[in-house]
């Protein structure tokens, strides 16, 4: 009998709590709170000073870090036109052991890995935005 009375009491308490929650949601009083007037904190934006960043200084946090792109002596080879390149990059096939890069040559496809050579061009590396090949 004790458990039946306890069950009834807990059921009534649960119904009361859920009833209170429903009453607060559905029958809440209208908001009488007045919204304050919004004013800009900085004042007139046209009056603020304009600052120019000077980015010609060395970064103090990168003193001991080597640059990502090595500085060259200034002589660079011109890039060949797309008509001169015998290969066109199509995509990559990844396996557990190696990556193979797919190229198109004269309408047929071939697979190259870094270090492999095709018609005098050696595949050096493939970056997200470019393919680096060396003509031998």
N, C-alpha and C positions, 0 to 999 in steps of 0.2 A: 504494500500500500504506500510505503514511503516514496518509492520511485515514481508512482503515478502522480502523487501530489507535487513532487519536485518537477516532473515533466510539465504539468499544467502551469505551474508558476513560471518556469523558464519560457514556456510558449507565450504566456501573457506579457512577460517582459520583452521578448523579442518582437511581438506585435506592436507593443507600445513604442519601442525604439524605431522600428520601421515606419510606424504611423507618424512619429515626430519628424522623421527625415522627409517623408512624402509631404507633410504639411508645410515644412520649411521650403520645399522646392516649389510646390504648386500654388500655395496660398501665401506667399511671402508678401510683405508690405511693400508698397511702391517706394522707390528710392527717393528720399527727401534731401539727400546730400547734394549740395550745390557745387558744381565744378568751378574751381578757381579760374580766373582769367589767365590765359597763357601769354607770357611775355618772353621774348627772346633773351637768353642769358647773356649772350655776347654783345647785345645791342645791335647796331646797324652793321651788317656784314661788309658794307662798302667802306667803312671806316677802319677795318682791321688792316694790319700791315701785311704786306706780301713778302714772303721769304723765298729766297732762291737757294737751293741746295748746291753746295760745292762738293762734287764727287771726285776731285782730282787728287785726293790724299790716299796714302796707303792704309789699308785696313789693319788695325792693330791686332785683330784676332787671327789674321792669316800670315803672321810674320814667319812662322816655321813651316808653313804648308807650301809644297811645291805647286807651281801653276799647272792647271789642267792641260793647257795647250803650250807646248814648248815654243819659245820665241825663235823665229828663224832669222836668217841673215837678211831677209827682205827679197830674195830671189825666189820666185815661185814659178812653177810650170803652168802654162795656160791649160785650162780644162779642154779636153777634146769635145767636139760637137757630138750630139747624140747619133748622127749619121756615121761618124768615125768609129764608134764603139761597136764591137761585134756582138756584145751581149746586152740583154735587157733583163733586169732583176724582176722576178715574179713573186717569190715568197720563200718560206723556210719550212723545213721538215725537221722536227726535233725528236730525238730518241734519247734513251737513257745514256748512251755512250757518246754520241756526237750529234752535231747539227749539220744538216745538209741544206745548202741554199740552191734554189731552183732558178735557172736562167733560161732565157729564150735566145736561140741563135738560128737565124735564117728559117724561122718557122718551126723548128724542132726544139724540144726542151732538153736540158741537161742538168745534172746535179753536181755541184762543187762544194768542197769543204775548204776551210782556210788552209792555205799552203799549196793547194792544187793549181795547176796551170792549164789554160786552154788558149790556143792560138797566140801564144806569147804574153798573155795576161795572167798574172798570178793573183789569186784572191788573198788579200791580206786580212781584212776584217769587214764585218758588216755591222753598221751602227743603225739605230732606229730611223735615222733620216738619210743615210747615205751608204754607199758601198765603196770600199777602198780597194783598188786593184793597182798593181804595179806592172808596167810593160817591161818585159825583159828583152 
